[in-house]
Amino acid sequence: MMWSPPATLSLLLLCQLLGQAPLSRSQSLGTTKLRLVGPGSRPEEGRLEVLYQGQWGTVCDDDFALQEATVACRQLGFEGALTWAHSAKYGPGEGPIWLDNVRCVGTESSLDQCGSNGWGVSDCSHSEDVGVVCQPQRQRGYLSERVSNALGPQGRRLEEVRLKPILASAKRQSPVTEGAVEVKYEGHWRQVCDQGWTRNNSKVVCGMLGFPSEAPVNNHYYRKVWDSKMRDPRFRLKSLAQKNSFWIHRVNCLGTEPHVASCQVQVAPARGKPRPACLGGMHAVVSCVAGPRFRPLKAKPGRKESRAEQEPRVRLRSGAQVGEGRVEVLKNRQWGLGLIHMSEVRCKGSERTLSECPALDGSPNGCQHENDAAVRCNVPNMGFQNQVRLAGGRNPEEGVVEVQVEVNGVRRWGTVCSDHWGLTEAMVTCRQLGLGFASHAIKDTWYWQGTAGAEEVVMSGVRCSGTELALQQCQRHGPVHCPHSTGRGSAGVSCTDSAPDLVMNAQLVQETAYLEDRPLSQLYCAHEENCLSKSADHMDWPYGHRRLLRFSSQIFNLGRADFRPKTGRHSWIWHQCHMHYHSIEVFTHYDLLTLNGSKVAEGHKASFCLEDTNCPAGLQRRYACANFGEQGVTVGCWDTYRHDIDCQWVDITDVGPGDYIFQVVVNPKYEVAESDFSNNMMQCRCKYNGHQVWLHNCHTGDSYRANAELSLEQEQRLRNNLI
């Protein structure tokens, strides 16, 4: 299943439900000859397309390198290029391939000044379309299109909006949620006159800044502060306030606009009125309400929310950045993950919940997972991206992790101890950097040169759940303790913009489970691969039998990248017993637990052969185990293990009758990076009477409310006697 952010959906409502705000849609300005398109997660990346003779076409990746990407990015209004992407990473384009074998010096002002084969002369196919990743910073004087088209005189545009904190308490907050509204116009920040300012205006400003709603402001207090500054000769406020260039004179919003530039805005004073600017007024002050993920940890005491209010009804999954992803909704206590709960959703934007919008039931209307909706919301600027950096890597997506922390009251940069460093910690790092997902968590970084003066370890014992917005939010040691200090012991990461996401088909497990008493004479091969309980070692082979709880498993890849083994083909192990190569040693755990979490039986499924058993119509199988073929699971496809194959069981010979929890965990040791580990566990309630077995209430670990089951981490700690 693949998703990309949709062009239209009720983004305003959906993002408000998520505690964020809808993204102001941006388009490329500057030149009309280049654009970036495709399923990229950010406006500064995508497939490079060129406009020639009135038709958009693509650029071939032959000879394309960083200097060509730099010219293209500068032409698009960015400061430069970070990297480029070959082989249609952002999807194959359509139409002509306008340029091939592009060769730039790097100083050209536009791509058509570089050498090439000539317009339309190419021996490439669209599978070779090039993509570029530009630096997110715009060139000086570039007018961002996160704002509107419409407003100022001579077609000039309003640009960014910010809140300038006035009170000392507001200045200490992160993010800043209250202050005077300032709008960037013609490259200069202007304050907004409060005359005619409404709550609808505040709602739009808060939405632009990533906040779902606005709050009332104590204007009486702010007026006192304003008046005192106007009287104080130490402040320049009085002289500034008398200038028209200091003000945006009037804003009038409906409250549903994505940007104040889409509202009615009066930039200059009314014609023929020589009176002073914003006569008798002051700057407009706005207070915003941050979503739950962006609120300070120590919230002010107030009304306790009920459990129903605390439970989320909508969430995003598999997104490369905070605030984006596939939309999932909670219905009848079950998240739409396997099920499709809604289709043809029609919102006005003012509804409080998505369930208030007219919609049809998803599954009966023929909606498939390839049609899953996704959104990207505005999120507040927390400043976390300025507290971490990578150094020494071969490209900007990898390197030694360097963090900024406070040491004895002074903020300083240093490295992170790699003890216990794993993929969840690496995931948080890549997200904090805005680089998507982690592909590798690296413990030995001696071969990378870090930043001079930042070699000392300043953070150790880092343990993240994976949902934190920054490493600084994870658990860590108080005093730093890292036995191997610098060098080899420094943590590193490699980041990627897409990742797989494996999910077990819980319903199939429930429907296919049964008991089999299998003779030992037919279990030699399985015993050799440790697929039976330890007591089998002491039986009188080949006499007797083992009681097996058998079932089928179907594992979908719902992410945006193929699931590939961690090791290369040279490390795969040939199993003569089953006559195929195993590419990953620990892929699933099968366990039978008591109701309090103690393990009573387990499946020793030691190794796996990964392949595309089936794919949906129109999608080609890419991986097959036969003949030493490539192994993996393609995006949108699934790997099926039938109930009648060896080791597809839990040996319950030694288990007595009772009520249990049957559990399957995919990728249990996090050996391969995924976009979401919360759905890797599947559980069923199991009843065994000594002769028959029943599985019921089977669901993935995140299909039900979060507090309904123990988390995967809690389960692991409980079984290991850590709690």
Protein Blocks (a to p, Z undefined) as FASTA:
>chain_A
ZZdddfbdcfklmmmmnopacddddddehiakbccedjdfbfkbccddddeehiacdddf
ehiafklmmmmmmmnopabdfbdceehlnopaehjdfbghiacfhlacbfklpccebehi
acbdfklcccddddfbdcehiacfkbcfklmgehiacfddddddfbfklmmpccdfbdcd
dddeehiacdddfehpafklmmmmmmmnopabdcdddfklmmmmmmmmmmmmkbcklmmm
mpmklpcfbdcdehlacbfklpccdfbacehiabdehehiacddddddddfklgcfbdcd
dddddfklmpccbdcehiabehiacddddeehiacfkbcfbghiacehlambfklpgcdd
fklnopafklpccdddddddehlmmmgccehiabfkbccddddddeehiacdddddfehi
afklmmmmmmmnonopafbdcfblklpccdehilpccbehiacehlacbfklpccdfbdc
dfklphjlpccddddfbdcdddddfklmmmmgccddddfklmmmmmmnopacfklmmpcc
fedcddddddddddddfbfbdcddfbdfklpccdfknopacfbfblbdcddddfkopafb
dcddfbacdddfbacehiacfbdfehhiaedddehiacdddfkbghiacdfklpccdddd
ddddehklomaccfblklmpccdddddehjaccdehiacfklpcfklpccfklmmmmmno
pZZ
